[in-house]
Amino acid sequence: MTEQADSAMIAGQLAELTRAVEQMADQLSVVRERADTQQERIDLAARELAEVSARLQAAATALRESI
C-alpha cells in the first residue's frame, strides 16, 4: 500500500470510529434521560410513602388515645 492509500484507510477508520462514538453518546443521553425519569418517579414514590406513613402513624396514635 502506498502512503496515500494508508492515509485514506486511516481517515476512513477514524470517520467510522467518530460515527460510532457519536452513536454511543446519543445512546448514553437517552439512558441518562430514562434514569432521570426513573429517579423522579422514585423520589415521588418515596415522598408519597412518607406521607402515608405519617398519616398511618397519626391514625395509630389517635386510636391508642381513644382506647
N, C-alpha and C positions, 0 to 999 in steps of 0.2 A: 504494500500500500504506500501511496505517496503521502507526503506530509499534508497536502491539501485534503486528501481523502480521509486521513486520520482526524484532521481538524473538523471536517464535515461530520464524521461519525460521532465525535465527542460532542459537537454542538447539538446534534440530534438527540443524543442520550441526555444531555443536560436539559434540553427543552422538554423531553418526556418526563424527566425527574421533576422539573418545575411544575408541570401539569399535575403530576401525582401528589406533590406536596400541597398544591392549591386545593385539590380534591379532599385531601386529608384535613386541611384547615377548615373547609366548608363542613365536612362531617363533624369535626370537633365542635364547631359553632352550633350545629343542630343538637348535638349531645348536651352541650352546656345549657342551651335553652330548655331542653327537656328536664335536665337536672334542676335548673332554677324553678321551673314549674312544679316539679315534684317537691322541692323544698318548701315552696309556698304552700302547697297542699298539706304537707306535714306540719308546718307551723300553724296553719289554720286549725287542723285537727287537734293539735296539742292545746291551743287556746280554748277550743270548744270543750275538750276533755277536762281542762282545768275548771271551766265554768260549771260543767255538770257535776264535777266532784265537789265544788264549793256548795252548790245547791243541795246535793245529797247530804253533805256534812251538816248544813243548816237544818235540813229536814230531820236528820237523825237527832240533832241537838234538841230541836223543838219537841220531837216525840219523847225523848228522855225526860224533858222538863214537864211534859203533860202527864207522865205516869206517876 
